[in-house]
């Protein structure tokens, strides 16, 4: 590989690394340490599915300790994101709902804005390493 090609490759890797960010999400207010916390990260391309439990950009599960859990999304590009999380008592990745569709497990969204999923209200910018906190609630 020639010196010019190597220099272009190194610069491209540096620019890509500079644009990638780490998003740290701390989730609190779980009623117990049973199960896990399921966290879904949505971006502008997946916003139509926000809060549905499907179609998310990235998802993770985390162990609960003292009613809290933390997940880290590494290497995400700068952009607009929103997060949905819930206390997944059986750690199956699916929010339990009753016959009428009312959640039977605590849940929450970024910006701690309310009880219904709305990407615009939950969204926030990521342009570098970012930390957010979500407090779970009952419906």
C-alpha positions in Angstrom: 0.0 0.0 0.0 1.4 3.4 -1.0 2.0 6.2 1.6 -0.8 8.2 0.2 -3.3 5.4 0.4 -2.2 4.6 3.9 -2.6 8.2 4.9 -6.1 8.4 3.5 -7.1 5.2 5.3 -5.7 6.5 8.6 -7.5 9.8 8.2 -10.8 8.1 7.3 -10.5 5.9 10.4 -9.7 9.0 12.6 -12.7 10.9 11.2 -15.0 8.0 11.7 -13.8 7.5 15.3 -14.2 11.2 16.0 -17.8 11.1 14.9 -18.8 8.0 16.9 -20.1 8.6 20.4 -20.9 6.6 23.5 -24.4 6.9 25.0 -24.7 5.8 28.6 -28.3 5.2 29.8 -29.0 4.8 33.5 -32.4 3.4 34.4 -33.7 3.7 37.9 -36.8 3.0 40.0 -37.2 -0.7 39.3 -39.3 -2.3 42.1 -36.9 -5.2 42.5 -33.7 -6.7 41.1 -35.7 -9.6 39.5 -35.5 -9.9 35.8 -33.6 -7.3 33.8 -34.0 -3.9 32.2 -34.6 -3.9 28.5 -33.5 -0.8 26.7 -34.2 0.2 23.0 -32.4 3.0 21.2 -34.2 4.6 18.3 -32.9 7.0 15.7 -34.5 9.1 13.0 -34.7 6.2 10.6 -36.5 4.0 13.2 -38.6 6.7 14.9 -41.9 5.4 13.5 -41.5 2.3 15.7 -40.6 4.2 18.8 -41.9 2.5 21.9 -43.3 -0.5 20.0 -40.6 -2.9 21.1 -39.6 -3.6 17.5 -37.7 -1.8 14.7 -35.2 -0.1 17.1 -31.7 0.9 16.0 -30.0 -1.0 18.9 -31.2 -2.8 21.9 -29.7 -4.2 25.1 -30.6 -5.9 28.4 -28.9 -5.1 31.7 -28.9 -6.7 35.1 -30.6 -4.8 37.9 -28.8 -3.9 41.1 -30.5 -2.0 43.9 -33.3 -1.0 41.5 -30.9 0.5 38.9 -29.2 -0.6 35.7 -26.9 1.0 33.2 -26.4 0.2 29.5 -23.8 1.6 27.2 -24.3 2.1 23.4 -20.9 2.5 21.9 -19.8 3.7 18.5 -23.1 5.4 17.6 -22.9 8.2 15.0 -23.9 11.8 15.9 -27.6 12.3 15.4 -31.0 12.5 17.1 -32.1 9.6 19.3 -34.8 8.5 21.8 -34.7 5.7 24.3 -37.5 3.4 25.6 -36.8 1.2 28.7 -38.8 -1.2 30.9 -38.4 -3.5 33.8 -38.6 -6.9 32.0 -39.5 -9.1 35.0 -39.1 -12.4 33.0 -36.3 -10.9 30.8 -38.1 -12.0 27.6 -37.7 -8.7 25.8 -41.5 -8.1 25.6 -43.4 -5.5 27.7 -46.3 -7.3 29.4 -49.7 -5.7 28.8 -53.2 -6.5 30.0 -56.3 -7.2 27.9 -56.8 -3.4 27.3 -53.1 -2.9 26.3 -52.1 -1.3 29.6 -48.5 -2.1 30.6 -48.1 -4.5 33.5 -44.4 -3.7 33.9 -42.8 -0.4 34.8 -41.4 1.6 31.8 -40.0 4.9 30.8 -38.7 7.1 28.0 -35.8 9.5 27.6 -36.5 13.0 28.8 -38.9 11.3 31.3 -41.6 13.1 29.5 -44.8 11.0 30.0 -46.6 7.8 29.6 -47.1 7.4 25.9 -44.4 6.8 23.3 -43.6 9.9 21.3 -40.3 10.1 19.5 -40.4 13.9 19.2 -40.9 14.4 23.0 -38.3 11.8 24.0 -35.6 12.7 21.4 -32.3 14.3 22.2 -29.2 15.1 20.3 -26.0 13.1 20.5 -22.9 14.9 19.1 -20.3 13.4 21.5 -20.3 11.1 24.6 -23.7 11.6 26.2 -25.3 10.4 29.5 -29.0 10.2 30.2 -31.2 8.9 33.0 -34.6 7.3 32.8 -36.9 6.8 35.8 -39.3 4.0 35.4 -43.0 4.5 36.2 -46.3 2.6 36.2 -48.9 3.5 33.6 
